[in-house]
Amino acid sequence: MIVTGVAAGVPFAALSPAEPRPDSPVVVAWHLLDAPRTETAFAAAVPLRDLGHAWRFYLGLPLSGARAPEGGLEALMRGDVVLDAHWPIVSGAAAEFPAAWADLRERFGIGHDRVALMGGSVGAAAAQLVLAEGGFDVPAIALLSPVTRLRAVIDELSVHYGMTYDWSPPASEVASRLDFPARADDLGSAPMLIVVGGDDLAGAFRTPAEALVAMRTAPTELVVLAGMGHALADEPGLEPAPQTDQARRVDALVSAFFAGHLP
């Protein structure tokens, strides 16, 4: 059963351990901008079903779901896609995480501060930024269809949709901040699992993920799932929905990965 609420202003969905204890392990996750594009939809799509001994908290991204601006995310995307959409979403998620995490620990009786991280697409960029800059005790991190190098994503999507994005100096600064292969040392020693779809845009997602694997010295595994695109749920991806076959495969992989790193 998914429990919903708001922690320090951040909407969340929670899945409880079968037997909650103060020392139960914790995973915190951020959703995609594609389906599943809300915290509750992500909890249904990738519930980490085989990780029943852990708390699983799914946080809503800024400017998404219940916090979407008038006109929705599409309105932001019609402006500067980096400075008006991607950066405020990713940096906002990282900035609001410490207070939300403290609220969740107190509310659910969590007696430690270790937190595994998971994110999908832009939510994976948020997870990596938290890992790189947050100073948290992170025993493991899983990235699904991840944005690991923002410039590659924007450039590849621009070509795919027949558009052009002009990189201003401020946007280039954001791209450097969200270039995690280049920041591999900042990601520390947490074991990492990266899952990308074989049918996703390779230049945007698979190639940067391969670069991240090459640059990290910590244990890092890349799994490419044949037949999977970018999304992890059917459209519209706003509400909890039956798990797709591809999401079920991802869920099993990530559950097994976390089970090996979360006591």
N, C-alpha and C positions, 0 to 999 in steps of 0.2 A: 504494500500500500504506500502510495506517494503522499507524504505530508508536505504542505506548502506553508510559506510564511514570508516574513521580511526580516532580514538581519542587518541592522545598522543601515537601513535604507535600501538594501539589496534584496530583490526577490529571490527566493530559493525554493527548491524541491529537495526533500530528504527521503532517503531509504534507510531504514534502521537495521542494525544487526539483529540477528535472531535473538541474541541474549546480550543486550547492551551492558557494557562495563566501562568504568572510567578509562581503562587501558585499551578499549577497542580501537583498532586502526581506523584511519580516516582517509577518504579520497574526496577531493574537491574538484569539480569539473565546470568548464565553461562551454557553452553550446556554439554551434555554427551560425553563420548568417544565412546559409541555405538550410533546407530541412535536415534535421530538426532545429528550429530557430528560436525556441524558448527553453527555459529551464525544465518545465514539465515534459515537453516533448522529447528533450534529450534524455531525461530520466527513464522514459518509456522505451526509447530506441536503444540505449546502451546502459541498462540497469546494473551491469556487472553482476549478473544473476548468480554466478558461482563464487561470489565474494561475500557470502552471507554473514561473515563474522565482522564485517566492517561497516562503518558509517559511510554513506555516499551522499554528498551534498552537491547539488547542481545549481550554480549561480546564474542569474540572468545578467546578460551583458548590458552596459549602458546603451541608451538609444535604441533598445530592442524590446520586443514584447510589451509588457505593461509600461515601459518607459520610452516607447517609441515616440518620436516627435510628430507633430501634425503633418500629415502627408506620408508618414512612414519613412522607413529607411531609404526608399526610392527617392524621396525628396532630397536627402543628403547626398545620394550618389549623383544627382544631377549637378551638384556643385563640384568642389575639389574633393575627389574621392579619397585622397590620402589625408588631407588636413581637416576635412569636414566630417569624414566617416571613419576610416580605419584608425587614425591616430586617437581621436577622442574615445572611441570604443575600447581599444586595447589599453591605452594609458589609463583611462578611467577605471577599467576593471582592475588593473594592478593597484591603482591608488586607493580604491575602496575596499580592497581585500583585507587588509589588516584588521580594520574595525569589524567587518562582517565575520571574519574568522574568530575574533575574540567573542563576539556575540554568540556565535554558534557553539563554541566550547562551553560557555557559561550556561546557555539554554539547555543543552543536551547532556550536561554532566560529563564532558570529556576532560579527563585529568592529565592531558599531555599536550604538547604543541607540535607533534610530528604530523605532517600532512602531505600525502601523496597528491600529485596533480594530474589532471587530464583535461584535454581541450580538443575541440574540433575546429578546423579551419582557422578563422580569426580568433576563436576561443583558444586555440592552441598557441597563437601568438601571445595572448594574455598569459597563458600558463608559463610560457618560456620567459616572458618579461618578469613575472613574479619570481621564477627560479633564479634569473640572472641578477635581479636587483633587490629582491625582497628580504633576503637574509633569513629565510625560514628553513627549518629542519625538514628536508624533502627526501624521503627514502626511495622514491621512484617517480617517474613521470611518463605518461603515455600521450602521444600526439596522433590525432586522427585526421587524415586529409589536411595536414597542417600548413599554415602559412609560416614558413621558416625563413623566407627571404622575401620581404614585401616587394622590393623592386621587381623581382622576377615575376611575382604574381600579377602586379599591375601591368607590366609590359606585355606579358603573355595574354592576359585577358583583353588588353587593348587591341592586340593583333587579332585575337579570336573574334571580337565583336566589331572589327573594322573601325576602331577609334584611335585617337592619339592622346596620350597624357604627357604634358610638358612638365618636366621635373624642375620645380623652383628650388632655390637654396633651402627654404624651410622644409619642403617635402623631401629633399635629399637627406636632410638631417634626420628626419623621421625614418627614412629607409635605412640609414646606417644604424639607428637604434634598434630597428627590427630586422637586422641581418644577423641571424643567430649562427650560421656557419662561421661568420667572421668573429662572432662573440663566443665561440665555443668554450673558451677558457672561463668565461663568466658564468657558464651553466654548471660549473662545479662537477662533482663526482656522482651525482644521482644516476642510477641506471635508467636508460631511456628506451622505450619502444615507440617506433614510428610505423603507422599503418597508412598506406596510400592505395588508391584504386588504380588498377591497371588501365582503366578506361578514362581516368582523369587527365587533365592537361599536363603532360609530362614536364614541360618547361617551367610551369608554375609551381608544381608540387613535388614530383618525383625527383627531378634533377637537383633542386635545392636540398631535399631530404638526403640524397646521396652525398651531397657536399657536407652536410652536417655530420653524417656518419663518419666521413673521412677526416673531419677536423677534430672530432672529440677523441679524447683518450680514455674517457669513462666508458663502461659497457653501453653500447648503443646498437640496437637491432632495427633494421628496416624490413618490413614485410609488405610485399606488393600483392594485393588480392586481385586475381583475374576476374574480369567481369564487373568490377565495382567502379562506379564513377565517383563523384565528389560527395554527394548527399548521403546521409545515413537514415533517411526516412522519406516516405512519400509526401508529396505536396498536399496541403499547404504547409505542413510541419509546424503548426502553431499549438496544437493540442496533443496530448498523449494518444498514440495510435498503435495498432499491432506492429510488432517488430518485423522488419523486412528480413529476407534471407541474408542479405549482405550485412545488415546490422547485427544479425545473430552471429555471423562469423567473426565480426569485429569484437562483439561482446565476449565471445569465448576466448579469443586471443588475449584481450586486455585483462580479463579476469584471471587467466592463468599466469600472465606476467606479474600482476600485482600480488597474486597469491604467493609467488616466490620471493617477494620482497617485503611483505607486510605480515608480521607475526600474528 
